[in-house]
């Protein structure tokens, strides 16, 4: 998942976390199949993931959801 481009409509974001990794699925508007990526479960990796979104506020929930682990 190299980047998330702006598009009209909702972007659906799903995560499955474990001690060492996070599997992230991003479903863009109008798409049928999500882009799936696996990242390390650490602050730097999550910040890199969030930086791929043009609207960082839209992905801020990702950081808030991990607040206890950062």
C-alpha positions as CSV (number, residue, x, y, z in Angstrom):
1,X,0.0,0.0,0.0
2,X,2.1,2.9,-1.2
3,X,-0.4,5.7,-0.6
4,X,-4.0,6.6,-0.3
5,X,-5.3,9.1,-2.8
6,X,-8.2,11.4,-2.0
7,X,-11.5,10.3,-3.4
8,X,-15.2,11.2,-2.9
9,X,-16.9,8.9,-0.4
10,X,-15.9,7.0,2.7
11,X,-12.6,5.1,3.1
12,X,-13.1,2.0,5.2
13,X,-10.2,1.0,7.4
14,X,-9.9,-2.3,9.3
15,X,-7.1,-3.5,11.6
16,X,-6.2,-6.7,13.3
17,X,-3.5,-6.2,15.9
18,X,-1.1,-8.6,17.6
19,X,1.9,-8.1,19.8
20,X,4.3,-7.8,16.9
21,X,2.3,-6.9,13.8
22,X,-0.8,-5.1,12.6
23,X,-2.7,-6.2,9.5
24,X,-4.4,-3.2,7.9
25,X,-7.1,-3.3,5.2
26,X,-8.1,-0.2,3.3
27,X,-11.2,-0.2,1.1
28,X,-11.4,2.9,-1.1
29,X,-14.8,4.3,-2.4
30,X,-16.1,2.3,-5.4
31,X,-13.7,-0.6,-4.9
32,X,-14.7,-4.2,-4.2
33,X,-11.4,-5.5,-2.7
34,X,-9.4,-3.8,0.0
35,X,-5.7,-3.2,-0.1
36,X,-4.1,-5.2,2.7
37,X,-0.8,-4.4,4.3
38,X,1.2,-5.8,7.3
39,X,3.2,-3.5,9.5
40,X,5.2,-3.7,12.7
41,X,3.2,-2.9,15.8
42,X,5.3,0.1,16.8
43,X,4.9,3.8,16.9
44,X,7.1,4.6,13.9
45,X,5.3,2.1,11.6
46,X,1.8,3.3,12.6
47,X,2.9,6.9,12.0
48,X,4.2,6.0,8.5
49,X,0.9,4.3,7.8
50,X,-1.1,7.4,8.9
51,X,1.2,9.6,6.8
52,X,-0.1,7.9,3.7
53,X,-3.5,9.5,4.1
54,X,-3.8,13.0,2.7
55,X,-6.2,13.9,5.5
56,X,-4.3,12.9,8.7
57,X,-7.4,13.6,10.7
58,X,-9.3,10.8,8.9
59,X,-6.7,8.3,10.1
60,X,-6.2,9.8,13.6
61,X,-8.4,7.0,15.0
62,X,-5.7,4.6,14.2
63,X,-3.3,6.3,16.6
64,X,-6.0,6.8,19.2
65,X,-6.9,3.2,19.1
66,X,-3.3,2.3,19.9
67,X,-2.8,5.1,22.5
68,X,-2.2,2.6,25.3
69,X,0.5,0.9,23.4
70,X,2.5,3.9,22.1
